[in-house]
Amino acid sequence: MTVRISKAQAKSLGIVPKGEKQKQEPSQWEELFAALWKNFGDGSIPEREHHFIMGRRYRADFAWPKEKVIVEIDGCQWVKGGHNSGHGRQRDNERDRLATLDGWRTLRFTSNDLTNRPIQVIEEVLRILK
């Protein structure tokens, strides 16, 4: 049985249509995490914008594929929209479930975490990488 869906439906499910790529510039919060990791991490270099589920457009902000660890930076937590909208939360929850089912461990941090407890953020990443 063949199931056909529209391009819009495919996008809402996180499926990348043939020939289409998703490109997004790193946020200021992702850049802050990268700087913190470079200065206080263990010297490993995480992959950025790593595709972790084949056939889906989900990309991890930072990934350590060998360890199957993902770090997601959720900015704009104090404004409506993005990760905080109903659709955004649903998408993030689905993505986290699919990653977990595939053996990935995900840590999510907010801009508040990065600015108010940066060393704890790095320590938590180091702990999960052990």
C-alpha positions as CSV (number, residue, x, y, z in Angstrom):
1,M,0.0,0.0,0.0
2,T,1.3,3.4,-1.0
3,V,0.6,6.4,1.2
4,R,0.8,9.8,-0.5
5,I,1.1,13.1,1.4
6,S,1.6,16.7,0.3
7,K,4.9,18.5,0.5
8,A,3.5,20.6,3.4
9,Q,2.5,17.5,5.3
10,A,5.9,15.9,4.7
11,K,7.6,19.1,6.1
12,S,5.4,19.1,9.2
13,L,6.5,15.5,9.9
14,G,10.1,16.5,9.6
15,I,10.7,14.7,6.3
16,V,13.0,16.5,3.9
17,P,11.6,16.5,0.4
18,K,13.9,15.3,-2.4
19,G,16.4,17.9,-3.4
20,E,15.6,20.3,-0.6
21,K,18.1,21.2,2.2
22,Q,17.5,22.9,5.5
23,K,20.1,25.6,6.3
24,Q,20.1,27.6,9.5
25,E,22.7,29.9,10.9
26,P,23.8,29.2,14.5
27,S,22.1,31.3,17.1
28,Q,24.1,33.5,19.5
29,W,23.3,30.9,22.2
30,E,24.8,28.1,20.2
31,E,27.9,30.3,19.6
32,L,28.1,30.9,23.4
33,F,27.9,27.1,24.1
34,A,30.6,26.5,21.5
35,A,32.9,29.1,23.1
36,L,32.2,27.6,26.6
37,W,32.9,24.1,25.3
38,K,36.2,25.2,23.6
39,N,37.4,26.8,26.8
40,F,36.1,24.4,29.5
41,G,35.3,21.2,27.7
42,D,37.4,18.0,27.3
43,G,39.0,19.0,24.0
44,S,36.6,16.9,21.9
45,I,35.0,18.7,19.0
46,P,31.3,18.1,18.6
47,E,29.7,18.0,15.2
48,R,27.4,20.9,14.5
49,E,24.1,20.6,12.7
50,H,24.5,16.8,12.8
51,H,21.7,14.7,11.1
52,F,21.0,12.0,13.5
53,I,17.9,10.3,12.0
54,M,18.1,9.2,8.4
55,G,15.3,10.5,6.2
56,R,14.3,13.2,8.7
57,R,15.4,16.8,8.7
58,Y,16.2,16.8,12.4
59,R,19.6,18.1,13.1
60,A,21.3,18.3,16.5
61,D,22.9,21.6,17.5
62,F,25.9,19.7,18.8
63,A,26.5,16.0,18.6
64,W,29.1,13.5,19.6
65,P,28.2,10.6,17.3
66,K,30.5,8.0,18.7
67,E,29.0,8.5,22.2
68,K,25.5,9.1,20.7
69,V,25.1,12.4,22.8
70,I,23.2,15.4,21.6
71,V,23.2,18.9,23.1
72,E,20.3,21.2,22.1
73,I,20.3,24.9,22.8
74,D,16.8,26.3,23.2
75,G,16.9,30.0,22.9
76,C,14.0,32.5,23.3
77,Q,12.4,30.6,26.1
78,W,10.9,33.8,27.5
79,V,9.1,34.7,24.3
80,K,6.1,33.1,22.6
81,G,6.9,31.0,19.6
82,G,9.7,28.7,18.5
83,H,10.5,26.0,21.0
84,N,7.7,27.3,23.3
85,S,4.8,27.2,20.9
86,G,2.6,24.2,21.1
87,H,3.9,23.0,17.7
88,G,7.5,23.7,18.7
89,R,7.2,21.7,21.9
90,Q,5.5,18.9,20.0
91,R,8.2,18.8,17.4
92,D,11.0,18.9,20.1
93,N,9.3,16.1,22.1
94,E,8.9,13.9,19.0
95,R,12.5,14.5,18.0
96,D,13.8,13.7,21.5
97,R,11.7,10.5,21.6
98,L,13.0,9.4,18.2
99,A,16.6,10.1,19.2
100,T,16.1,8.1,22.4
101,L,14.6,5.2,20.5
102,D,17.7,5.2,18.3
103,G,20.1,5.2,21.3
104,W,20.9,8.9,21.6
105,R,21.0,10.8,24.9
106,T,19.9,14.4,24.7
107,L,20.7,17.3,27.0
108,R,18.7,20.5,26.4
109,F,19.9,23.9,27.7
110,T,18.3,27.3,27.6
111,S,19.9,30.7,27.2
112,N,19.3,31.2,30.9
113,D,21.3,28.1,31.7
114,L,24.2,29.3,29.5
115,T,24.3,32.8,31.1
116,N,23.5,31.9,34.8
117,R,25.2,28.6,35.2
118,P,27.7,28.0,32.4
119,I,30.2,25.8,34.3
120,Q,27.4,23.5,35.4
121,V,26.2,23.2,31.8
122,I,29.7,22.1,30.7
123,E,30.0,19.8,33.7
124,E,26.7,18.1,32.8
125,V,27.9,17.5,29.2
126,L,31.2,16.1,30.5
127,R,29.4,13.8,32.8
128,I,27.2,12.4,30.1
129,L,30.2,11.9,27.7
130,K,32.0,9.7,30.3
